[in-house]
Amino acid sequence: MEKKTWQEKEEFGFSLPFRCWDSTLPEFVYPAHWHEYYEVFIVHAGKVSVVIEGNAYDACRGDIVFIDPGQVHSFPASDHGTILRIFHFEPRIFANEDHIHGITGEGTVFSQKPIIHAVPRSGPDAFGEVLYTRFHGILMELFGEYKEKKTGYRLAIKSGLYLLILTYLRNRLAEDPGACSKKSAALTADRRLERVYLLIFKYFNRTDLDLDHAAQEAALSRFHFARFFKQQTGRSFYAFLSSVRLSHAKDLLVKTDLPITVIAEESGFASLPTFYRVFKAGTGCTPITYRKSNN
């Protein structure tokens, strides 16, 4: 089982879920993590390595990197003195624009091409010098509006973010009309759910089965999978997993003479106290009482 990543949380102002600043760390090195907001940064000086959902990129001076909410990413290395101009903004800034996610699939926007290079390149990773200049200009205007906070700056920032996403999406759709939906279309919602159900019913007795493994099976990020599973089933992943484990434990209590400790272990509960707590919450009685009343 892979090591878990941690969620980075950040408080935003309610009226403007946006923040930007220049990093001042001697070296920009950060472990694997994820968060529920977009992250965009420009390499202002130096060079940084970034890994996004297992894909590694080297971002040099001037390059722009986009990270969607829920994407696991890390910064394993950077040049000494690297400066990043970082932009964070929450999805709720587009709360009334559901068609954005309808175009991109699963709430993603930038995952198809997360890095735009400052130096013009050829091939499938090239955005072109004109488009790079436009992206860079939009971000610089956002930075200036946030720092100066002139009258109407909130509106200017929101407008700038819309323009940023519009520019990105139109270019991607112009290159390949199906590009933004191919990844999400590879698995239908029913197929994702079927794969997760199979995983749960096969490995529910493993105490290390968790949200990360289920998300990987569904081919979604941890963040998007948690939301997807709740929408599809009406319950959280862990609530569903617990119900499967509890059902198995009840069956063993009635049909076997196995000790309680063995039943707890074979049902996937990490400890006996946890088993007793979950069992009492789910049935209203202890495992011993349940066994006696059903024999």
N, C-alpha and C positions, 0 to 999 in steps of 0.2 A: 504494500500500500504506500502511495506517495505521501510525502510530508505535506500537511495542510498549509494553505496560504492564509494570510490574515487580511481582514477587511480594514481599510483605512477610512475613517469617518471624519468629516469636516462640516463645521457649522457655517451655513450661509445666512445672509439676511433674507427675511421673508420676501421683501419687496424686490430684491435683486439677487437671485441665486447665482452670482458670478463673482469671480475673484481672479486677479492676476498679479504677478510679482516677478522679480528677478531673483533666482537662487544665489546664495552667497556662500555655499559650501566649498571648501578647498577641493574636494573630490565629490562628484555626485554618484554615490553608490547606494543602492536601495534594494532590499530583499523582495521576493515575490509577494505581491499583494493585489488587491482589487478594491474598487469603490463604486458607488452608485451614481457617479457623475462623470461627465466627459472631461478628458484631459487633453490639452493641446499644448505643445511647447515648440519654441524656436531655439535652436542652438545659437546663442548670442556670441559665444566664444568657446574655443576648444573643440572637443569631440567626446561623445558619450555612446556607450553600447546599451541598447534596450532590447529586451526580449518580451514579445507580446504573444500570448497564447502559444508559446513554444517556438515562435519564429524570431530569429535574431536579426537585428539591424544595427548598422553603424551610422550614427547621425553626426555629420560634420557641421562646421560653422555655416549658419544660414539655413540648414535643413529644417523642415517642419514635420513634426510627428503628431499623429492623431490616435487617441485611445478611447474606445467606446466604454460606456458603463458596463461593469461586470467582467471586463476582460482582465485576466490575470497577467500582470506584467512586472518586470524587475529591471534594475539598472546595475548590471554586474561590474561595470568598469567605466572610468572616464579619465580624460586627461586632467592633470593638475591645473586648477584655475578655470575649469569649464564653467560657463554661466548659461543657464537656461532661462528663457523668458516663458513662464508657465501661466496657462489659462485653465481655470476650472469653472464649469458651469453645469447646473443640474438639468435633467430632462424636463422638469416641470416648467422650465422657461418656454417649452413648446407644448404646454399642457393641452391646448385646444387644436393641436395640429396632428391628429392621429394619422392623417394621410402620409406624413413623413415616414412613420414606421411601416405603413402599408407598402410603401415603395421599397424600403430597404430590407424588411423582414426581421422579425424577432427583436425589434427595437434597436437594431444596429444602424449605424450611418457610415462610419469610416473604416470598417473592418476589411473591405475589399482592397484598399491601398492605404496603409497606415503611415507611409512616409513620402514626403515630397522633397526632392533634392534641389538645393539651390543652384548647383552646377548642372546645366542642361545635359540630359542623357538620352540615349536612344533605346528602343526596345519597349517591352510591355510595361516597364516601371516608369516610363517617362510621362510626366504631365505636360511638359513644355514650358519654355521660359515665360511666355505671356501669362499662362495660368498661375505659375509660381509667383510672379510679380503681383498678381491680383490677390492671391491668398495672403501673401506677406503684407500687402497694403491694408487689407481688412484687419488683420491681427494688430498691426501697428496703430490703426485708428482706434480699435478697442482698447488697447493699452493706454493711449492718450486720453480717451474719454474717462476711463476709470481713475486715472491719476489726477486729472484736472477737475473732474466733477463739476463741469459747467451746467448751467440750466438745461434740463432735458437730457442729461447724460444717460439716465436709465433707458429711455426710449432709444437713444442712439446705440447703446450697447445691445439691446434686444434686436434692433434692426440689423446691426452688424453680424450677429450670430445667425440670423435667418439668411443673410446674404452669403455667409461662409458656407452653410450647409447647402443652400441652393446652388452655388457655384460648383461645389464638389459633386452633388448628385447629377446635375445636368451634364457635367463632363463625363462621369462614369456611364451614364445611360447613352450618351452620344457614342462612346467607344464601343459599348456592347449593351444593347437594350435589356438583356437578361442578366447582366453581371451582378446587379445588386440583389437578385433573388435566387441565384443558382445555389448558393450554399444552404440557405434556409429551405429551399424546395427539395433538396436531396432527401429529406425525411419529412413525411407528413406528420401532423400532430398525432394521429392514431398510431403511426409506426413508432414514433418517439416513446409514446406512452406504453406501447406493447413491449418495447425493449427494456424499459425501466421496470415494468411489472415482472418480466422474466428474471431480471437481475435480483429483484427483491425476493421473489419466491424461491430462487435458487440459493441465495447467500444470506437470507435473513438471520441465520444462526451465527454469522460472523460478527463479532462485536466491533470490528473496524469498518464495516459497511457504513458509508456516510454520504452526505450530499454531493461531495466532489466526485465520487465514483458514479453516482446516478447521473450527474450532469454530463460526465464524460460519455456515458452510454447513450444519452439522448443527443449528443453532439451539440450541446449548448454550454454557454458559460455558467458558472455557479449561480450568478445573479439572475440570469434569464431563466435558468431551469427552475429555480425556486418559485418564481412567478408563474411560469408555465404549468408546473405541477399543481399549484394551488387553483389556478383557473380551470384546469381540466378535471380535477377530482373534488374540489371543495375543501381539501385538507392539505396541511403541509406534508412534505416528504417524511419528516420524522414522526408525525402523528400516524401516517399510514403505515410506516415501518413498524412502529410500536404495536399497532393493532394486529398486524400479521404475526408478530412474535407472541403477543398475548393469546391469540387464537390457538397457536401451536402449543403453548404451555397448558392451556385449558384442556386440550385434547390429550396430552400426556398425563395430566393429573387424573383424568377419568379412566383412560384405557391402560395405564401402566402402574406399576408399584415403584417406579423410580423415585429416589430421594429428591426432595425439593431443590437441593443444591445442583443436582445433575440436570433437572428440568430447566432451571434458570439458565444454566450454561448452554444446554442444547437448544434453547429458544433464542439465544443471542443477547442475553442481558449481561452487562459487564460485571455486575456484582449482585449478591443476594439482596442487600438493602434496596438497590434499584428495582429488582424484580418485585419485591414486596410492595414497594411504593406504587409502581405502575399497575400491578395486579389489583391492589386495593382501589386505586383510582378508577380502574376500568370495570370492576365487578362489584365493588362495594363490600368485599370480604377478603380474607386472607387466602392464600393458596391451600392451606390445610383445611380451612372451613369449606372451601369450594369442593375439595376432594371428598370430604365426608358427606356433604349434602348431595353429591351426585353418584354415590356408590350404594 
